[in-house]
């Protein structure tokens, strides 16, 4: 245990002085009572039980004063408390198909909305990073506890290029590991479940995309690698399965939600798929709340002055009640 105001412990010198004064007072009273008893002016000495009772209120008052002085010194101790923790990577699709407005105002704007709703619900202990992906992927915000920086990174995203959910997962695993993760394409094709990149059981990836895959690697195979690494992947689909047409460099390009791919990627890691097309704040907030994070028990250095104050008050009250019941007075 440590103290925020250790100088206050100097007040404890009052306690021995108070005890000495009490003992001296009781001795003088005992001597006077003995003299008066010889003269027949006071009753004979009380029983041993009564003599013990006489000291109990003072003992409680003394203990209460000691506890209160320690409380004034602002004691601090390590307390174990459960806390949500881990690393979350928001992998946001910024391909040209995310310009489509079958989700209002656009798929990308809806993705930003759900991503920011998720960030707003997370406690400071959760580190959040952002990966932007098109036909390639890059970490635009490394995992951080400064959630304001995460929101700024999300706001800066603009659409361009094709789509590779597989690249998004590789970049997300690299951000979680804090170093580039290399996944051999040949090993990925033969048996992705045997690819070992380490274990990151407190990490989660949230993919926000329309799922229109145009570039390797195979996202389902990479999801197998993530599962072996203990990383759970959640996917949020933006767009409609009926699709729409979007103008890209003067060309009309048909685009639609590939829900089946996003569901398969999530299921490989025991994650879940969510429909992000409702795009209203209440619905998106509900999606962010449904994403599961792990808990750990952490030790926090916490001030416990309140506990000492409460204990001191209880002891004072107990001493006062016993003194009134036994002797008809508080002191």
N, C-alpha and C positions, 0 to 999 in steps of 0.2 A: 504494500500500500504506500502511496505517495501523497503529498499534501500540496495544495495550491497556495496555501498561506501558512507555511510551517512556523512562522514567528508567533502565531497565535497559540501554539503549544506551550509557550512560556507562561501562559495563564494557569497551567496545571500546578505551578508552585503554590497556588492558593489552596489547593486541596490538602496537602500535608499540614499546612498552617491551620486550616479549619478543623482538621481531625485533632490536632494537638490541643487547640482551644477547647474543643468539645470534651476531650478526655480530662483536661484540667478542670473544667467546669463540673463534670460529673464527680470527680474525686472530692472537690470542695463541698459539693452538695452532700455526698455520702458522709464526709466527716461531720458536717453540721447536723445531719440527721442522727448520727451516732451519739453526739453530745446531747441533743435534745431528747433522744430516746432514754438515756440514762436518767434524765430529769423527769421522765414520764410525760413529756409534752408532745411527743409524736408517737404514732403506732410503731409496732415492731417492724423489723425489716420484712419486705414483701418476699414472695416465693421466687425461686430461681426462674420460673417461667415468666413472671412479670418483669424480672430484671432483664431478661433477654428481649422481651417485647419493647422495652423502653428504648432500645438502641436500633430497632428495625427501621423506623421512619427516618432517623438521621442517616443510616446506611444507604437507604434509597435516595435521599436527597443528595448525598455525596456522590453516589454513582451517577445520578442524573446530571449533576454539574460537570462531572468528568466527561460524560458522553457529549454534552452540549459544547464543551470547550473543544473537543476533538472535531465536532461538526463545524465550528467556526474556522478551524484550520483547513477546511475544504478538502476532506479526504477523497482520494481517487483510487479506484481499483479496476482490475480487468474483469469485465463481465461478458460471459458468452451469450451471444444472441444470434438467432437465425436471420440470415440476410440473403435476398436474391442476388445472385452473382453470375458472372459469366461474360462471354464475348458474343455479341450479335453482329453479323455482317448483313447489311441491307444491300442485296444485289439488284440493282434497278436497270431494267432494259431501256436503253436510249437509242434503239435502232429506229430507222425511218418509219417502220410500221407503227411505232408508238405515236406518230402524228395523227393517226386515225381518230375521228371524232364519234365513233359508235359508242364510246363512253364519254360523257360530257365533263369538262370541255374537250379534253383529249385523253387518250390512254395514259400518256406520260404525266399529265397534270393530275389525273386520278391516282397514279402510282405515287407521285410526290405527296399527295394528301394522306394516303394511308401510311406512307413511311413516316411522315411527321407526326401523325396520330400515335403511331407505335412509340416513337422516341419520347413523346410527351408523357407516356405512361411508365417509363422505366426509371427505377431509382438510380442515384448516382453511382452505386456499386457496379452497375452493368456498363461495360465498355461497348461502344457501338462504332462500327466502321461502315463505310459506304464504298461499294464497288459499282462502277458504271460499265455496262457491257453492251456492245453491238456485235460485230463479227469478231472483235477482240474484247479484252476486258482489262480494266485498270482500277486500282484502289485510289479513289479520289479523296478519301479520308481514312487514315489508319485508325484502328480502334482506340477510342478515347472516352474518358469520363466527362469531358466537356461537351455536353449535349447541344449547346448552342452552336458549336462548330459543325456538328453533324447536320443540323438543320440548314446551315448556310451552304454546306456541300450539296445537299439535296436540291436546294433552290437554284444552284448554278447549272444543273444538268440540262443539256439540250440534245435533241434527237439527231442521229447521223448513223449511216452504215447499215449493215445487215444484223443478224441475230445469231449468237452462239451461247446457249444456256450452259453448255459444257465448259466453255472458257470462263463463264461467270463463276461456276463452281470451283474451278482450279484457282482463279484469282482470289476467291473468298477463302479457300483453304490456306493459301499463301498468307493472306492478311491475318488469319487466325494464328498460324504458326509463327508469324513474325519474320518469315524468310521465304524466298521463292520455293515453291513446291513443284518438283518435276515429276510428271507422271508419264512413264514410258508408253508410247502409243501401242507398241507390240504387246506389252504385258497387259495393257488395258483391253486390247482386243481378245486376248486369250483367256484371261481369268482376272477380271478387275478386282475381285474380292481378296486376292492375294497381294495386291499392291499396298505396301506398308509406308505410311507417311508420318507415323506417330499417333498418339492418342490425345484427343482434345474433348473430353467428356462434358465440359461446361460451355461448349460453344454451339451456336445456332446460326444457320444461314436462312435468311428470308428472301426468296426470289420473287420479284414483282415484274411480270412479263406477260406478253401475249402468247409466248411459247412457240412462235414461228421460227423454227430452227433452220438456219441456212448454212451454218459452218460447223466443222468438227471442233472438238471431239464429241463422241456420243455422250450426251448428258446423263443418260441412265447408267452407263458404265462408270462415269465419274461419281454419280450418286452412290454406287456400291462402295467406292473408295471412301467416300465421306462417312458412310455407315460404319465401315470397319474402324475408322478413326474416331467413332463416337460422336460425330457431328450430326445433329438433326437438321433436316432441311424442310422448311415450309414454303409452299408456293402460293402466290396470289395471282389469279388470272385477270388480266385487263383486256377487254374486248368482247365481242359477241361471236358465237359460233357461226352465225349467218354471215358475218363479216361486212366489209365495206370496201370502198375504193379510195386510195389516197394518192395524191399527186406528188411524185418524186422526180425532180429534175426534168419536169415537163412530160413525164410518162404517168399514165394511170395504172396503178398497181393494186391488184386485189389482195386483201389481207383479212385474216380471220383468226379467232382465238383457237389455239391448239390445246384444248383442255386435257385431252388424254395424255399428252406428254408431261404436262405439269403435274398431273395426278400421279403418274408413274414415278417421276423423280421424287416426289414427296414420300410416296409409299415405300420406296427403297430404304429410307432412313427412319421409318416409323414417324414421319412427320405428317402434315395434313395439307390438303388443298383448300383454298378459300376463293369464293367468287368475289372479285373486287368491283363488279360492274354496278353495284348499288350506289357507289360514289357519294352517298350522303355522309355527313360527319358522324352521325350516330352509328350507322352500319360499319363504317371503317374503324371506328373506335372499338366496336365489338370484336372485329377481326383481330386487332392488335392485342386486345385483352386475352383472346383465346390462345395466343402463342405461349407455349409453356417454357418457363425457365427453371433452372435448378436452384436449390437452396443449399447454403452451407452454414456452418456454425462458426462465427468469428468472435475473437476477443477484442472488445473495445475498452479503452481506458476511459472510464466514466466517473464523474463526480457523484459521490453518494452522501453529500451533506444533508439532504432531505431525510434520508433514513436515520441518520444520527439525531437529527432534530426531533423526529417523530418518537424515537426510542427514549430520548431525554424527557420529552413531554409526558410519555406514558409513565416513566419512573417517578417523575414529580407528582403526577396525579395519584399514583399508587401510594406514595409516601404520605400525601396529604389525607387521603381517605382513611388509611390505617391509623394515622395520628388522631383524627377526629373520632373514629370508632373506639379507640382504646383509651384516649386521654381527654377527649372533649375539646381539643384545640388542634390547630394545624402545626404550631411550633411550640 
